[in-house]
């Protein structure tokens, strides 16, 4: 294999694929990027066995071939090259690739090409086209609620449902639940439902740029394939029964309070500075007023007051400060509706602009 490409193109493409290469696999090839050069051009590929990414590279192919190089090392080398053009040549007798740019010359040992897995076909059993911005905006609103605990794999995904003119995503880590319903301008004829790893969807969000109008989604029995322009992102689907989110949300609430998102978020973020070491954020409701407070032993305490249209018997409820902040940040509307029942029942944050965002958060039992 021998190819020549521009420094800028190679750097840009490597920055994209290197994010997917594994950092903890016992299989060395998974920490690499595969460079495949053929009659149809050059493609860079990386995978950690859960997510796969392939992107074309504009290059002149002098000699076709395939090679796997350490992804992060190659990225750092290319990042520091000074020449406008980069030449990569496989030297089988040395088991390395020579990289030449300007006056710099590197020889990088190759990884075992036979250990690099085949990536899924670039098509699914059925495909749908989706407005890119609507899809990624929905991802951004819910993905933070997905669990990062690999011992509960079902909760590390986002349940994506497409049905006619409706796109819905649901994520939960059992302490909070995010639901975002997005109405599409055009109905989708062949809908689907799939539990997609949150990591894959977050990577998809990075790949969609401002100018991307449409993404194509292909679904098979155990894979989902996204086409973003000429970049292909694939991901395994998560097996198992995702929690029924509609059963988790209470049917009725005793209090429904509409508040300015910016005002309550500023207070919550400010007082959260003193909610350290798992200390709860306390929300004390009295007629016409909300007091937000936090106290951490050996650190300090803080409180602030916000006018709020509360009526009824006073009560106090505790929430995880990080989770409450995330819910308010994800609401995406000038006002939110706080829905509450009691100190021991979950609370709900709902966007007041009708954008279809719900955020259920479990309370923390407070010590008096």
C-alpha positions as CSV (number, residue, x, y, z in Angstrom):
1,X,0.0,0.0,0.0
2,X,1.2,3.5,-0.9
3,X,-1.0,6.6,-0.8
4,X,-0.5,10.4,-0.8
5,X,-3.0,12.8,0.8
6,X,-3.1,16.3,2.2
7,X,-2.1,16.9,5.8
8,X,-5.4,18.8,6.6
9,X,-7.6,16.0,5.2
10,X,-5.7,13.2,6.9
11,X,-5.7,15.1,10.3
12,X,-9.5,15.8,10.1
13,X,-10.4,12.2,9.2
14,X,-8.1,10.8,11.9
15,X,-9.6,13.1,14.6
16,X,-13.0,11.6,13.7
17,X,-12.2,7.9,13.6
18,X,-9.6,7.8,16.5
19,X,-12.4,8.6,19.0
20,X,-13.9,5.2,18.3
21,X,-10.8,3.1,18.6
22,X,-10.7,1.1,21.8
23,X,-8.4,2.1,24.7
24,X,-8.9,-1.0,26.9
25,X,-9.2,-4.0,24.7
26,X,-6.8,-7.0,25.0
27,X,-6.9,-7.1,21.2
28,X,-4.3,-4.6,20.0
29,X,-5.8,-4.2,16.6
30,X,-8.9,-2.6,18.2
31,X,-6.7,0.3,19.3
32,X,-5.8,0.9,15.7
33,X,-7.2,2.6,12.6
34,X,-7.5,0.5,9.5
35,X,-6.4,2.3,6.3
36,X,-7.9,0.6,3.2
37,X,-6.8,1.7,-0.2
38,X,-8.4,0.3,-3.3
39,X,-9.6,1.3,-6.8
40,X,-12.6,3.1,-5.3
41,X,-10.4,5.2,-3.0
42,X,-9.2,5.2,0.6
43,X,-11.2,4.6,3.7
44,X,-10.3,4.9,7.4
45,X,-12.0,2.6,9.8
46,X,-12.0,2.1,13.6
47,X,-14.1,0.1,16.0
48,X,-14.2,-1.0,19.7
49,X,-16.6,-3.9,18.8
50,X,-19.6,-1.9,20.0
51,X,-19.3,1.2,17.7
52,X,-17.7,1.2,14.3
53,X,-16.8,4.2,12.2
54,X,-15.7,4.5,8.6
55,X,-14.9,7.7,6.7
56,X,-13.4,8.2,3.2
57,X,-10.1,10.0,2.7
58,X,-9.3,11.9,-0.4
59,X,-6.0,10.5,-1.5
60,X,-4.0,9.4,-4.5
61,X,-3.5,5.6,-4.5
62,X,-0.2,4.5,-6.0
63,X,-0.4,1.0,-4.6
64,X,-3.6,-0.5,-3.1
65,X,-3.5,-2.4,0.2
66,X,-4.7,-2.5,3.8
67,X,-2.9,-1.8,7.0
68,X,-3.7,-1.2,10.7
69,X,-1.8,1.4,12.7
70,X,-2.1,2.6,16.3
71,X,-4.8,5.2,16.1
72,X,-3.7,7.6,18.8
73,X,0.0,7.5,17.9
74,X,-0.8,8.0,14.3
75,X,-3.1,11.0,15.2
76,X,-0.4,12.6,17.3
77,X,2.2,12.1,14.6
78,X,0.0,13.6,11.9
79,X,-1.0,16.5,14.2
80,X,2.7,17.5,14.5
81,X,3.7,17.1,10.8
82,X,4.6,20.4,9.1
83,X,4.3,19.5,5.4
84,X,1.3,20.1,3.2
85,X,1.3,16.6,1.8
86,X,1.7,13.2,3.6
87,X,2.8,10.0,2.0
88,X,2.2,6.6,3.7
89,X,3.9,3.5,2.4
90,X,3.6,0.0,3.8
91,X,6.9,-1.8,4.0
92,X,6.1,-5.5,4.5
93,X,9.7,-6.5,5.0
94,X,9.9,-4.2,8.0
95,X,6.3,-4.7,9.2
96,X,5.9,-1.0,9.3
97,X,4.5,2.0,7.5
98,X,6.8,4.9,6.5
99,X,5.2,8.3,6.9
100,X,6.8,11.2,5.1
101,X,5.8,14.8,5.2
102,X,8.1,17.7,4.4
103,X,11.5,16.9,6.0
104,X,10.0,14.6,8.7
105,X,10.1,10.8,8.3
106,X,8.5,8.2,10.7
107,X,8.4,4.4,10.6
108,X,5.5,3.1,12.6
109,X,5.1,-0.6,13.3
110,X,1.8,-2.1,12.1
111,X,-0.7,-4.0,14.2
112,X,-2.1,-7.5,13.2
113,X,-4.4,-6.8,10.3
114,X,-6.1,-10.2,10.6
115,X,-7.3,-9.2,14.1
116,X,-9.2,-6.2,12.9
117,X,-12.9,-7.2,12.6
118,X,-15.1,-6.7,9.6
119,X,-17.5,-3.8,10.0
120,X,-21.2,-4.3,9.4
121,X,-22.6,-3.8,5.9
122,X,-23.4,-0.2,5.3
123,X,-27.1,-0.9,4.8
124,X,-29.8,-2.2,7.1
125,X,-32.8,-4.5,6.5
126,X,-34.8,-1.3,6.1
127,X,-33.7,2.3,6.1
128,X,-35.3,5.6,7.0
129,X,-34.2,9.2,6.3
130,X,-34.4,11.6,9.3
131,X,-33.9,15.3,9.7
132,X,-30.4,15.5,11.1
133,X,-30.9,18.5,13.4
134,X,-34.2,17.2,14.9
135,X,-32.6,13.8,15.6
136,X,-29.4,15.1,17.3
137,X,-31.3,17.8,19.2
138,X,-33.4,15.0,20.7
139,X,-30.3,13.0,21.6
140,X,-28.8,16.0,23.4
141,X,-31.9,16.4,25.5
142,X,-32.0,12.8,26.8
143,X,-28.6,11.1,26.6
144,X,-27.3,12.4,29.9
145,X,-29.9,10.3,31.7
146,X,-28.5,7.0,30.3
147,X,-26.6,4.9,32.8
148,X,-22.8,4.6,32.7
149,X,-22.9,1.4,34.7
150,X,-21.9,-1.5,32.4
151,X,-23.3,-4.0,34.9
152,X,-26.8,-2.8,33.8
153,X,-26.3,-2.8,30.0
154,X,-30.0,-2.2,29.2
155,X,-29.9,1.2,31.0
156,X,-26.8,2.3,29.1
157,X,-28.9,2.7,26.0
158,X,-31.4,5.2,24.7
159,X,-34.7,3.7,23.5
160,X,-35.3,5.3,20.0
161,X,-38.8,5.0,18.5
162,X,-39.9,6.3,15.2
163,X,-43.5,6.0,14.4
164,X,-45.1,8.0,11.6
165,X,-44.6,11.7,12.3
166,X,-43.2,11.1,15.8
167,X,-39.7,10.5,17.1
168,X,-39.3,9.6,20.7
169,X,-36.2,8.9,22.8
170,X,-36.2,7.6,26.4
171,X,-33.2,7.2,28.7
172,X,-33.0,6.3,32.4
173,X,-30.4,5.2,35.0
174,X,-33.1,4.3,37.5
175,X,-32.6,7.6,39.4
176,X,-33.9,9.8,36.7
177,X,-35.8,9.4,33.4
178,X,-35.7,11.6,30.3
179,X,-38.3,11.5,27.6
180,X,-38.3,13.7,24.5
181,X,-41.1,13.5,21.9
182,X,-40.3,15.3,18.6
183,X,-42.8,15.9,15.9
184,X,-41.3,15.5,12.4
185,X,-42.4,17.6,9.5
186,X,-42.8,14.5,7.3
187,X,-44.2,11.1,8.5
188,X,-41.8,8.1,8.4
189,X,-43.4,5.2,6.5
190,X,-41.2,2.4,8.0
191,X,-40.7,3.1,11.7
192,X,-38.6,1.2,14.2
193,X,-37.8,0.9,17.9
194,X,-34.3,0.1,19.1
195,X,-32.2,0.4,22.2
196,X,-29.1,2.2,21.0
197,X,-26.0,2.7,23.2
198,X,-25.9,6.3,24.4
199,X,-22.2,6.4,23.5
200,X,-23.1,5.7,19.8
201,X,-25.7,8.4,19.8
202,X,-23.4,11.0,21.4
203,X,-20.8,10.2,18.8
204,X,-23.4,10.6,16.1
205,X,-24.2,14.1,17.5
206,X,-20.5,15.0,17.1
207,X,-20.6,13.9,13.4
208,X,-23.6,16.0,12.5
209,X,-22.5,19.5,11.5
210,X,-24.6,22.6,10.9
211,X,-24.8,21.9,7.2
212,X,-26.0,18.3,7.6
213,X,-29.7,18.2,6.6
214,X,-30.5,14.4,6.6
215,X,-29.2,11.3,8.2
216,X,-30.1,7.8,7.0
217,X,-30.7,5.1,9.5
218,X,-30.6,1.4,8.7
219,X,-31.7,-1.2,11.3
220,X,-31.0,-4.9,11.4
221,X,-31.7,-7.5,14.1
222,X,-28.7,-6.5,16.2
223,X,-27.1,-3.4,14.5
224,X,-28.0,0.1,13.6
225,X,-26.2,1.9,10.8
226,X,-26.2,5.7,10.4
227,X,-25.1,7.5,7.3
228,X,-24.0,11.1,7.9
229,X,-23.0,12.4,4.5
230,X,-20.2,10.0,3.4
231,X,-19.4,8.9,7.0
232,X,-20.9,5.6,8.3
233,X,-21.4,5.0,12.0
234,X,-22.5,1.6,13.1
235,X,-23.4,0.3,16.5
236,X,-24.7,-2.9,18.1
237,X,-28.1,-2.8,19.6
238,X,-28.7,-3.6,23.3
239,X,-30.7,-6.8,23.9
240,X,-33.3,-7.0,26.7
241,X,-36.5,-5.3,27.7
242,X,-36.2,-1.6,28.2
243,X,-38.3,-0.3,31.2
244,X,-41.8,0.9,30.4
245,X,-41.4,4.6,31.0
246,X,-45.1,5.4,30.9
247,X,-45.6,3.2,34.0
248,X,-42.9,5.1,35.9
249,X,-44.5,8.6,35.5
250,X,-47.2,9.3,38.1
251,X,-50.7,10.0,36.6
252,X,-51.4,13.0,38.8
253,X,-49.4,15.5,40.8
254,X,-50.5,17.7,43.8
255,X,-48.5,20.8,42.7
256,X,-47.8,22.2,39.3
257,X,-45.6,25.3,39.3
258,X,-44.5,27.2,36.2
259,X,-41.2,29.0,36.7
260,X,-38.6,30.8,34.6
261,X,-35.9,28.2,33.7
262,X,-33.0,30.7,33.8
263,X,-34.0,31.9,37.3
264,X,-34.3,28.6,39.0
265,X,-31.3,27.1,37.1
266,X,-29.0,30.0,38.3
267,X,-30.1,29.4,41.9
268,X,-29.7,25.6,41.7
269,X,-26.2,25.9,40.1
270,X,-25.1,28.5,42.7
271,X,-26.3,26.5,45.8
272,X,-25.1,23.2,44.3
273,X,-21.5,24.4,45.1
274,X,-22.2,23.4,48.7
275,X,-23.9,20.1,47.8
276,X,-20.7,18.0,47.9
277,X,-19.9,14.5,48.9
278,X,-23.4,13.3,47.9
279,X,-25.1,15.9,50.1
280,X,-28.6,16.6,48.8
281,X,-30.0,19.8,47.4
282,X,-32.9,20.8,49.6
283,X,-36.0,22.5,48.1
284,X,-38.3,24.0,50.7
285,X,-41.7,25.1,49.5
286,X,-43.8,27.6,51.4
287,X,-46.6,29.9,50.1
288,X,-45.1,32.2,47.4
289,X,-41.5,31.1,48.0
290,X,-38.9,28.4,47.2
291,X,-35.8,28.2,49.4
292,X,-32.9,26.2,47.9
293,X,-30.2,25.1,50.3
294,X,-27.3,22.7,50.8
295,X,-25.0,21.8,53.5
296,X,-21.8,19.7,53.5
297,X,-20.0,19.0,56.8
298,X,-16.5,20.4,56.9
299,X,-17.2,22.4,53.7
300,X,-20.0,24.9,54.4
301,X,-23.6,25.7,53.6
302,X,-25.6,28.0,51.4
303,X,-29.2,29.0,50.7
304,X,-31.1,31.2,48.3
305,X,-34.7,32.2,47.9
306,X,-36.8,32.4,44.7
307,X,-40.4,33.7,44.4
308,X,-42.6,30.9,43.2
309,X,-46.4,30.5,42.8
310,X,-46.7,27.8,45.5
311,X,-49.8,27.4,47.6
312,X,-50.7,24.8,50.2
313,X,-49.0,23.1,53.1
314,X,-45.2,23.7,53.2
315,X,-43.0,20.8,52.5
316,X,-39.3,20.0,51.8
317,X,-37.9,17.6,49.2
318,X,-34.3,16.7,48.4
319,X,-32.7,16.0,45.1
320,X,-29.3,15.0,43.7
321,X,-27.8,18.4,42.7
322,X,-26.2,17.1,39.5
323,X,-29.4,15.4,38.4
324,X,-31.6,18.4,39.1
325,X,-29.2,20.7,37.2
326,X,-29.1,18.3,34.2
327,X,-32.9,18.2,34.0
328,X,-33.2,22.0,34.0
329,X,-30.5,22.4,31.5
330,X,-32.1,19.8,29.2
331,X,-35.5,21.3,29.3
332,X,-34.7,23.7,26.4
333,X,-37.5,26.1,27.0
334,X,-37.8,29.6,28.7
335,X,-40.1,28.2,31.3
336,X,-40.5,24.8,33.0
337,X,-43.3,23.2,34.9
338,X,-42.4,21.6,38.2
339,X,-44.8,18.8,39.1
340,X,-44.6,17.5,42.7
341,X,-46.5,15.2,45.0
342,X,-44.7,14.7,48.3
343,X,-41.1,14.5,49.8
344,X,-40.9,10.8,49.1
345,X,-42.4,10.7,45.6
346,X,-40.6,11.6,42.4
347,X,-40.8,15.0,40.9
348,X,-41.2,15.9,37.2
349,X,-39.7,18.7,35.1
350,X,-41.7,19.4,32.0
351,X,-40.8,22.0,29.3
352,X,-43.5,24.6,29.2
353,X,-43.3,25.3,25.5
354,X,-45.0,22.1,24.4
355,X,-41.7,20.6,23.0
356,X,-42.4,17.2,24.5
357,X,-39.6,17.0,27.1
358,X,-40.2,15.3,30.4
359,X,-37.6,14.6,33.2
360,X,-38.6,12.5,36.1
361,X,-36.2,12.6,39.1
362,X,-36.2,10.5,42.2
363,X,-36.0,12.3,45.6
364,X,-33.4,11.8,48.3
365,X,-34.7,11.1,51.8
366,X,-33.8,14.0,54.0
367,X,-32.5,13.8,57.6
368,X,-34.4,16.4,59.6
